[in-house]
Amino acid sequence: MVDLEIVLIGAALAGASLNVIRGNLKDSTAFKPRLFAGALITGTVAALAAVQVFDVTTLGGIAQTVLLGLLTGFSADVTISKLKNK
């Protein structure tokens, strides 16, 4: 069985990556690897915080852990992106 903390971190990285892809699709500029690396760092930090806050072993399963990770990574990257634009 895969460790649920690793699943959460992986899903958060996927969520942050999805936000970068979403931003690239609506923007006409070229892909920026620096922004993508920043999104992965943001997603990792948010996932580590989520692992500390939530006891992921009591969430009920891998599907709920993946959903929490996706939401964590995506929302953390959206928040950082919006704060940088102000």
ABEGO torsion letter per residue (X at the ends): XBBAAAAAAAAAAAAAAAAAAAAAAABABBBBAAAAAAAAAAAAAAAAAAAAABBAAAAGEAAAAAAAAAAAAAAAAAAAAAAAAX
